[in-house]
Amino acid sequence: MTNEPLRIGVLGAARIAELSIVGPARAGGHRLVAVAARDRGRAEAFAAAHGVERVADSYADLIADPEIDVVYNPLANSLHGPWNLAALRAGKHVLTEKPSASNAEEAIEVHEAVAKAGTVFMEGFHYLFHPVTRRLHELLDSGELGELRHVEAMVAMPAPPDSDVRWSLPLAGGALMDLGCYSLHALRTLAPWAGGAPRLVAARGGEKAGATGVDEWLYADLEFPSGITGTANCHMAYGKWQMSCRVVGTRGEATAMNFVQPHLDDRVVVRTAAGERTEELGRRSSYTFQLEAFAAHLRDGAPLALDADDALTTMRLIDDCYRAAGFPVRPRTVLPAAG
């Protein structure tokens, strides 16, 4: 297969894109062909700041651009599903921010569109590609921790402003959508050491004041087929940042201190009868590892851990958590018909 650079189009001029796609594209020698935003001025500023080759007039124009192979979607949650569907129908490969859709019904449509398009679709759970998470899995594989017994993930942050789109139900906001999907996904990846995929046992949450139906925090209890227990917790008004994942075995335990942002804290703390040690796994961006894996799959057919099946399974679990905690599932957004 060719080693030509990926030709990437970016939907929106979100600040996260600098970390999630601009830096990784530069590191891999890929082309940022175009960017589009609702405000053309913002798109022009983004392009000028980050070396994007041109500005498209609209999201639809960007998706229709024949020079673009890969569409990267970091829009508001409510726009993930609609624009992922549009990009897939245009025959593009898609790298989308999580979650891939607003609810499971929409995720099913995305799943079907992937099968029809025959292109590559990946939900951006970038943490999975970093040595920090790989090391947690290696420790379970090696037997140093013994047999897995319990896992707990906590993804929390200080509260964003009340006006932030993450507090909007129509925009598919909420702590579980923004943060908790990481904790749920981290537990799901432990299925090989736990006898299979986890099921939801119970969930509870608290509503954001003044935002009916929007979860400020949500804690979920899960159980694996082998009887292993887990907690997947998230909080979007926590007062501090915490993004930890702790696995407990019969012989010891290991904690990734910041599995979601290992470029800020790459420590894995291991505790066994032999004592405690701290391993530092490197602060290279998890987003860079992610884009490398995505490119390797497109170029050479290298295995890719994330696909439309995985995205749909995660979205179903998110919906289950919302229902169990007494929240509505997130509503979908339907794009206006093209004129």
C-alpha positions as CSV (number, residue, x, y, z in Angstrom):
1,M,0.0,0.0,0.0
2,T,1.0,3.6,-0.6
3,N,2.6,5.7,2.1
4,E,1.0,8.9,0.8
5,P,-0.2,11.2,3.5
6,L,-3.8,11.1,4.5
7,R,-5.9,14.0,3.1
8,I,-7.9,15.3,6.0
9,G,-10.9,17.6,6.2
10,V,-11.8,19.1,9.6
11,L,-15.4,19.9,10.5
12,G,-15.5,23.0,12.7
13,A,-12.8,25.1,14.3
14,A,-13.0,23.7,17.7
15,R,-10.1,24.3,20.1
16,I,-9.7,20.6,20.8
17,A,-8.7,20.1,17.2
18,E,-5.3,21.6,17.7
19,L,-4.5,18.7,20.1
20,S,-6.6,16.0,18.5
21,I,-5.8,16.4,14.8
22,V,-3.5,19.3,14.0
23,G,-0.5,18.1,16.0
24,P,-0.9,14.4,15.1
25,A,-1.3,15.3,11.4
26,R,1.9,17.3,11.5
27,A,3.7,14.5,13.3
28,G,2.6,12.0,10.7
29,G,3.2,14.1,7.7
30,H,-0.5,14.2,6.7
31,R,-2.3,17.0,4.9
32,L,-4.9,19.2,6.5
33,V,-6.7,19.9,3.2
34,A,-9.7,21.9,4.4
35,V,-11.6,23.2,7.3
36,A,-15.2,24.4,7.5
37,A,-17.1,26.3,10.3
38,R,-20.4,28.0,10.7
39,D,-18.5,31.2,11.0
40,R,-16.2,31.5,8.0
41,G,-14.0,34.0,9.8
42,R,-13.3,31.4,12.5
43,A,-12.4,28.8,9.8
44,E,-10.1,31.3,8.1
45,A,-8.3,32.0,11.4
46,F,-8.0,28.3,12.2
47,A,-6.6,27.6,8.7
48,A,-4.1,30.4,9.0
49,A,-3.0,29.4,12.5
50,H,-2.6,25.7,11.8
51,G,-1.5,25.4,8.1
52,V,-4.8,24.1,6.7
53,E,-4.6,24.5,2.9
54,R,-8.0,26.0,2.3
55,V,-11.4,26.9,3.8
56,A,-14.6,25.2,2.6
57,D,-17.8,27.3,2.4
58,S,-19.8,24.7,4.5
59,Y,-19.6,21.3,6.1
60,A,-21.4,19.9,3.1
61,D,-18.9,21.4,0.7
62,L,-16.0,20.0,2.7
63,I,-17.6,16.5,2.8
64,A,-18.1,16.7,-1.0
65,D,-14.5,17.7,-1.7
66,P,-13.0,14.9,-3.8
67,E,-9.5,15.7,-2.5
68,I,-10.4,14.8,1.0
69,D,-10.1,11.1,2.1
70,V,-10.8,11.4,5.8
71,V,-13.3,13.6,7.6
72,Y,-12.5,14.5,11.2
73,N,-15.6,15.4,13.2
74,P,-15.1,17.3,16.5
75,L,-18.4,19.1,16.5
76,A,-20.9,19.3,19.3
77,N,-22.2,15.9,20.4
78,S,-25.5,16.5,18.7
79,L,-23.8,16.9,15.3
80,H,-21.6,13.8,15.5
81,G,-24.3,11.5,14.2
82,P,-25.7,13.6,11.3
83,W,-22.4,14.6,9.9
84,N,-20.9,11.2,10.4
85,L,-23.8,9.9,8.3
86,A,-23.3,12.6,5.7
87,A,-19.5,11.8,5.4
88,L,-20.1,8.1,5.1
89,R,-22.7,8.6,2.5
90,A,-20.1,10.6,0.6
91,G,-17.8,7.7,0.7
92,K,-15.3,9.2,3.2
93,H,-13.4,7.5,6.0
94,V,-14.4,9.1,9.3
95,L,-12.6,9.7,12.5
96,T,-15.2,11.1,14.9
97,E,-15.0,12.5,18.4
98,K,-16.9,10.5,21.0
99,P,-19.7,9.6,21.3
100,S,-20.3,8.7,17.7
101,A,-24.0,9.6,17.9
102,S,-26.6,11.1,20.2
103,N,-28.3,7.8,21.1
104,A,-28.3,4.1,20.1
105,E,-31.0,4.5,17.5
106,E,-28.8,7.0,15.6
107,A,-25.7,4.8,16.2
108,I,-27.5,1.9,14.5
109,E,-27.9,4.1,11.4
110,V,-24.2,5.1,11.5
111,H,-23.4,1.4,11.8
112,E,-25.5,0.6,8.8
113,A,-24.0,3.5,6.8
114,V,-20.5,2.2,7.5
115,A,-21.4,-1.2,6.1
116,K,-22.9,0.3,3.0
117,A,-20.0,2.7,2.4
118,G,-17.3,0.2,2.9
119,T,-15.1,2.9,4.3
120,V,-13.3,3.0,7.7
121,F,-15.1,4.5,10.7
122,M,-13.5,5.0,14.1
123,E,-14.6,6.7,17.3
124,G,-11.8,8.7,18.9
125,F,-11.1,6.8,22.1
126,H,-7.5,7.9,21.7
127,Y,-6.5,6.8,25.2
128,L,-6.6,3.2,24.1
129,F,-3.6,3.6,21.8
130,H,-1.3,5.1,24.4
131,P,1.3,3.1,26.3
132,V,-0.4,4.0,29.6
133,T,-3.5,2.0,28.8
134,R,-1.5,-0.7,27.0
135,R,0.5,-1.1,30.2
136,L,-2.6,-1.7,32.3
137,H,-3.5,-4.5,29.9
138,E,0.0,-5.9,29.9
139,L,0.0,-6.1,33.7
140,L,-3.2,-8.1,33.6
141,D,-1.7,-10.3,30.8
142,S,1.5,-10.9,32.7
143,G,-0.2,-12.3,35.8
144,E,1.7,-9.9,38.1
145,L,-1.6,-8.6,39.5
146,G,-3.2,-12.1,39.6
147,E,-6.7,-12.6,38.4
148,L,-8.8,-9.4,37.8
149,R,-11.3,-8.8,40.6
150,H,-12.4,-5.2,40.4
151,V,-12.0,-2.1,38.2
152,E,-12.9,1.5,38.8
153,A,-12.7,4.5,36.5
154,M,-13.3,8.1,37.5
155,V,-13.4,10.9,34.9
156,A,-14.1,14.2,36.5
157,M,-13.4,17.9,35.9
158,P,-14.3,21.4,37.2
159,A,-17.6,22.8,35.9
160,P,-17.6,24.5,32.5
161,P,-19.6,27.8,32.3
162,D,-23.4,27.4,32.4
163,S,-23.5,28.6,28.8
164,D,-21.3,25.7,27.6
165,V,-22.9,23.4,25.0
166,R,-22.0,20.4,27.2
167,W,-24.9,21.5,29.5
168,S,-27.4,21.5,26.7
169,L,-29.9,18.6,26.3
170,P,-30.8,19.5,22.7
171,L,-27.0,19.4,21.9
172,A,-26.7,16.0,23.5
173,G,-24.7,17.2,26.5
174,G,-24.2,15.8,29.9
175,A,-21.4,14.4,32.0
176,L,-21.9,10.9,30.7
177,M,-21.7,12.0,27.1
178,D,-18.7,14.2,27.6
179,L,-16.7,12.3,30.2
180,G,-18.4,9.1,31.3
181,C,-18.1,7.5,27.9
182,Y,-14.4,7.2,28.6
183,S,-14.9,5.4,31.9
184,L,-17.5,3.0,30.4
185,H,-15.2,2.3,27.4
186,A,-12.2,1.7,29.7
187,L,-14.3,-1.0,31.5
188,R,-15.5,-2.5,28.3
189,T,-11.9,-3.0,27.1
190,L,-11.2,-5.3,30.0
191,A,-13.6,-8.0,28.7
192,P,-10.7,-10.3,27.7
193,W,-9.7,-10.6,31.4
194,A,-13.2,-10.7,32.8
195,G,-15.0,-13.5,30.9
196,G,-16.7,-11.2,28.4
197,A,-18.5,-7.8,28.1
198,P,-19.9,-6.1,31.2
199,R,-23.5,-5.5,31.9
200,L,-25.0,-2.6,33.7
201,V,-26.2,-3.4,37.2
202,A,-27.3,0.1,38.4
203,A,-26.8,3.8,37.8
204,R,-27.5,7.0,39.7
205,G,-26.9,10.6,38.9
206,G,-27.5,14.2,39.7
207,E,-29.1,16.8,37.4
208,K,-27.4,20.1,36.5
209,A,-29.3,22.9,38.2
210,G,-31.3,24.8,35.6
211,A,-30.7,22.2,32.9
212,T,-33.6,19.7,33.0
213,G,-32.5,16.3,31.9
214,V,-28.8,17.0,31.8
215,D,-26.6,15.0,34.2
216,E,-24.0,16.8,36.2
217,W,-22.7,13.5,37.4
218,L,-23.4,9.9,36.9
219,Y,-22.1,6.8,38.6
220,A,-22.6,3.3,37.1
221,D,-22.1,-0.1,38.6
222,L,-21.2,-2.9,36.2
223,E,-20.6,-6.6,36.4
224,F,-18.7,-9.0,34.1
225,P,-19.6,-12.6,33.3
226,S,-16.9,-13.9,35.6
227,G,-18.3,-12.0,38.5
228,I,-15.8,-9.2,38.4
229,T,-17.3,-5.8,39.5
230,G,-16.6,-2.4,38.1
231,T,-17.6,1.2,38.6
232,A,-17.6,3.8,35.8
233,N,-18.0,7.2,37.2
234,C,-18.1,10.7,35.8
235,H,-18.6,14.2,37.2
236,M,-18.6,17.5,35.3
237,A,-18.6,19.8,38.3
238,Y,-16.1,18.1,40.5
239,G,-13.9,21.0,41.6
240,K,-10.7,19.3,40.2
241,W,-9.5,17.1,37.4
242,Q,-9.4,13.4,37.9
243,M,-9.1,10.9,35.1
244,S,-7.9,7.7,36.8
245,C,-8.4,4.0,36.1
246,R,-7.6,1.4,38.8
247,V,-7.5,-2.3,38.2
248,V,-7.4,-4.7,41.2
249,G,-6.3,-8.3,41.1
250,T,-5.8,-11.1,43.5
251,R,-2.1,-10.3,43.8
252,G,-2.0,-6.5,43.5
253,E,-3.4,-3.5,41.8
254,A,-2.4,-0.8,39.2
255,T,-3.6,2.7,38.7
256,A,-3.3,4.9,35.6
257,M,-3.2,8.3,37.2
258,N,-4.6,10.1,34.0
259,F,-5.5,7.5,31.4
260,V,-7.5,10.1,29.3
261,Q,-4.7,12.7,29.2
262,P,-1.5,10.8,29.5
263,H,0.4,13.7,27.8
264,L,-0.2,15.5,31.1
265,D,0.5,12.6,33.5
266,D,1.9,9.3,32.2
267,R,2.2,7.5,35.5
268,V,1.1,4.0,36.3
269,V,1.4,3.1,40.0
270,V,1.8,-0.6,40.7
271,R,1.3,-2.1,44.2
272,T,1.9,-5.7,45.0
273,A,3.3,-7.7,47.9
274,A,6.8,-6.8,46.6
275,G,6.1,-3.1,47.2
276,E,5.1,-0.1,45.2
277,R,6.6,1.3,42.0
278,T,5.7,4.1,39.6
279,E,6.2,3.6,35.9
280,E,6.3,6.5,33.5
281,L,5.2,5.6,30.1
282,G,5.9,8.7,28.1
283,R,4.0,11.9,27.4
284,R,3.7,11.7,23.6
285,S,0.1,12.5,22.7
286,S,-2.4,9.7,22.7
287,Y,-4.0,11.5,19.7
288,T,-0.8,11.0,17.8
289,F,-0.7,7.3,18.5
290,Q,-4.4,7.2,17.5
291,L,-3.8,8.8,14.1
292,E,-0.8,6.6,13.4
293,A,-3.0,3.5,14.1
294,F,-5.8,4.9,11.9
295,A,-3.3,5.6,9.0
296,A,-1.7,2.2,9.4
297,H,-5.1,0.6,9.0
298,L,-5.9,2.6,5.9
299,R,-2.5,2.1,4.3
300,D,-1.7,-1.5,5.2
301,G,-4.7,-3.1,6.8
302,A,-3.1,-3.1,10.2
303,P,-5.6,-4.2,13.0
304,L,-7.7,-1.4,14.4
305,A,-9.3,-1.9,17.9
306,L,-12.1,0.6,17.3
307,D,-14.9,0.3,14.7
308,A,-18.6,0.8,14.2
309,D,-19.4,-2.3,16.2
310,D,-17.5,-0.9,19.2
311,A,-19.1,2.5,18.8
312,L,-22.6,1.0,18.7
313,T,-22.0,-1.1,21.8
314,T,-20.7,1.9,23.8
315,M,-23.7,4.0,22.7
316,R,-26.1,1.3,23.8
317,L,-24.5,1.2,27.2
318,I,-24.7,5.0,27.5
319,D,-28.4,4.9,26.8
320,D,-28.8,2.1,29.4
321,C,-27.1,4.2,32.0
322,Y,-29.3,7.2,31.3
323,R,-32.4,5.1,31.6
324,A,-31.3,3.4,34.8
325,A,-30.3,6.7,36.4
326,G,-33.7,8.3,35.5
327,F,-32.5,10.6,32.7
328,P,-33.8,10.8,29.1
329,V,-31.6,9.5,26.4
330,R,-30.1,12.3,24.3
331,P,-32.3,13.5,21.5
332,R,-31.0,13.4,17.9
333,T,-30.5,16.3,15.6
334,V,-31.9,16.1,12.0
335,L,-30.1,18.3,9.5
336,P,-32.2,20.5,7.3
337,A,-32.6,19.2,3.8
338,A,-30.1,20.6,1.3
339,G,-31.7,23.4,-0.8
